[in-house]
């Protein structure tokens, strides 16, 4: 739900929470007490144990936390505060706002700080530019095909095949057996399409977006062959076009209940799947099958990064906070509280076994997400893509019309 900037800013002020109950007393010491502010898009349940552990390790620093939910509400609230000069010392940099934050000079370059060296190059470059690193991305996420082992076994499969053609055959065989094959909510750019585009991008040494945004190529040229393959999932009758009206929760709940054989597997839904599906739900997450000539791939990205306000008056304390987050202790607390797949060098998270086939690629950064790879006008392009992909899946427009619309949006600018 969208709010005006004024309402969002007011909500942030209203829900500001100073977590000071866990702060050790500094009375009688020589340490001066410092308070830093942080705008979180994780909720209070996630952040409370993280802040408590940090303040226990660093009693000289208090973290005053305010909250805004992702994505649009967070971006609006942060922008309002930045423009009014009331922005926090630490905030989150995401795919949707990184260009604006970097271009506006709102974030410090952290490239020379030791804590950024603890994460892979993939995470540093995602939130960097020209050798600078503007945020600490502690984790990465990847999404692929989550499948019900028992339902696939009913049609003779021990898992989804690696190739797209064979995957489409599997969907047809599931349909013929009276089993709904696959659900993905079309509430954003589809994960399946993102993974397919990532496989294409990897096959040309990561040059796809440089070509598109540099003017040497276009969405129509680069994307159309992949989109043509993707839409076969619906045009050939394997999956109903009615998924256009399906919410993400509805798609996941149908899978948890055993009424659909495959859906999108994301790291943060593993606990919900275990709880809702019970011990009888046996599932696993694998890469998205590949079109001819390409390799299976995952959609995904480096998680939003902790950035330090360039105008902060408490830079040293803010860097202590980020240094702790990147430590083995901090990464463990962050992983356990958030359920994210942390990527720091000296801590390996314990994760649900259903993710075993994809965790190595996630931690290595073998991932692709169009919205975070786009080099400008990300928000405008994303909104256009969401509108057009719904028409594509519904059968109202062709793949070429879809990609031409993205080219027109890019040419028009923000």
Secondary structure, 3 states (H helix, E strand, C coil): CCCCHHHHHHHHHHCCEECCCCCCCCCCCCCCCEEEEEEECCCHHHHHHHHHHHHHHCCCEEEEEEECCCCHHHHHHHHHHHHHCCCCCEEEECCCCHHHHHHCCCECCCCCCHHHHHCCHHHHHHCEECCEECCECCEEEEEEEEEEHHHHHCCCCCCCCCEHHHHHHHHHHHHHCCCEEECCCCCCCCHHHHHHHHHHHHHCCCCHHHHHHHCCCCHHHHHHHHHHHHCHHHHCCCCCHHHHHCCHHHHHHHHHCCCEEEEEEEHHHHHHHHHHHCCCCCEEEECECECCCCCCECEEEECCEEEEECCCCCHHHHHHHHHHHCCHHHHHHHHHHHCCEECCCCCCCCCCHHHHHHHHHHHHCCCECHHHHCCCCHHHHHHHHHHHHHHHHHCCCCHHHHHHHHHHHHHHCC
